[in-house]
């Protein structure tokens, strides 16, 4: 997680790290400092598009332990 940018701020104060295509290798194979650099930078507001829906975002509850099939 990283601090949010202005596009996300009305919704939440944190956001996942979003990568540009040219950052994939740095994120997956880079050193600790490379990863921190990507995590600390702010993803550009103009590259984020949000669409509100009527569908609620609710975490689903796990079934009771006695109902879990193994």
N, C-alpha and C positions, 0 to 999 in steps of 0.2 A: 504494500500500500504506500501511497505517497500523498502529499498535500494535494488538494483539488485545484483546478484552474478556475477561472471566472465562469466558464460555461457550465460547470458542474456545481459551483458554490450554492446556487439556490436550492439544490437538492440535498447535497451532503458535503461534509468538510474533508472527506478523504476519497480517494479513487484508486483503482488498480493502476499499476504501471502500464502505460500504453506505449507500444514500440512502433517506430517507423521501420520499414522493411530493411533499411541499411543498418539497423541496430540489432537485428536478430542474433548475428554471430557474436557481437560484443556481449549481449545479455547471456547467451548460452555458454560461451567459451571464454569470456573475458575474466580478468582477475577481479579481485574484490573491489579495487578502486574503480574499475570500468563499470561494474554493476552499480556501485553507489552513484557514480556520475549520471547514469541513465535514470536512476530512481529519483535523484534530487532535481532533475530538470523538469520544467513544467511543459506538458504536452500542449501544443498550440490550440487556443480556443476555436479558431476558425476551421479546424479539422474535425471537430466533434459536432455531431448532429444528434439531437434528442427528439424523441417523439413520445408524447404522453399517451397513455392508454387507459382504458377503464378497468383493466385487469389489475387486481391488487397483488402486490408482491408480498407474499406471506410465506414464512418458513413452514414447511410441512412437518407435522409432528411424527416422530418415529412410532411404529406400532408397539403396543405393549410387548414385553419380552416373551410372554407366554403365547403370543400369536406369531412370532417369527418362525418361519420354516427354514430349516437348515438342510 
